């Protein structure tokens, strides 16, 4: 019999643990242990990919705290590796197995002979110590103490060079628009910018405001191809500096201006306003003030487009408000302060703020495709990414993009564009009777 804390004892405990899990979840995968041996998790595991466990401390961490947070941390620290398949494929297989058995990580271990796990429970190492986590209240529920600039900069100020590894050349960090699923990302993002401009019915001379303007792609596209006077605001220092340089390089200083400013401090009126991928940062309790402020900034008869991620609605609002394990991971390590609504409540809040909602378009599958392409592009640039942000943060973002891609493809995530207006004094809205004009060919806007 091996000594209780020897490597052979830990390998024996690991095999027993995996056999116990395999009896509950049928998966076409194998787990390869640190000695090179494998344990199948299902009858169809032969020839499929492996999950590599690099040491007993990985299983020890998962046993001591069986949560998605622990799983994320041990992956980010290199304790787990997908071999023979990418993370999107791995997460898809794991989701399929979970749908059959419906177990949480904790439920998987129910009934486990814990005394036999002592060799693993005592295996410890630095596998769970993260360097990159938000150092504050990641939920940011306290509206009075909420620091939006800090929250935004944690997510966006990783580095412009890092984002450039997986975004398109225009640095568009939001859902692309695919006229076919084979359309290259670069073209799909240009098509998305043009779709937004068409939905806003931008015209030469329009005063156009982009709230949360990112790296300036929409502002420049609208000024170049639609002749508008464009103004953007962002809270990200790195985005601001990049966008200002882009505007100067394109010679658009007379038509495009950008501020490092909170939209709530803006004054004046604009004919058209866009908010693209920004209201996820606001938080649901902040929606009334958010939509009222945008309405106040919009001229009578003006058009507003809100583009953002939502979640599928649930039967009970209390259940909808619960923070899942996956959401907790995103709040803590990737996107602090973010919150996703369901589309019905968002439309309700817009109407309550004085908007008339005209058009709601769901682009869920488009964002699934976008995130999958971002994942592939980042995975292909591993050496460059690690040089920029380190191994841990690179792996964090790989797992994040893979998880979000799957969340849009098979999970609860949604993406909607809502077109609304502030009615003119006579009750009219500056929109045509149909959508036909959105899809007409216009040579001026061809790439």
Secondary structure, DSSP 8 states (H G I E B T S, - for coil): ---TTSHHHHHHHHHHHHHHHHTT---S-EEE-TTS-EEESSTT-TTS-EEEE--HHHHHHHHHS-SHHHHHHHHHTTSEEEESS-HHHHHHHHHHHHHHH---HHHHTTT--GGGGHHHHT---GGG--S---SS-SS---TTT--HHHHHHHHHTT-HHHHHTTS-TT---S----SSTTS-HHHHHHHHHHHHHHHTT--TT-EEEEES-TTSHHHHHHHHHH--EEEEEES-HHHHHHHHHHHHHTT-TTTEEEEES-GGG--S-EEEEEEES-GGGT-GGGHHHHHHHHHHHEEEEEEEEEEEEEE---SSHHHHTS--HHHHHHHHHT-TT-----HHHHHHHHHHTT-EEEEEEE-HHHHHHHHHHHHHHHHTTHHHHHHHH-HHHHHHHHHHHHHHHHHHHTSSEEEEEEEEE---TTS--S--SSSGGGGS--GGG--
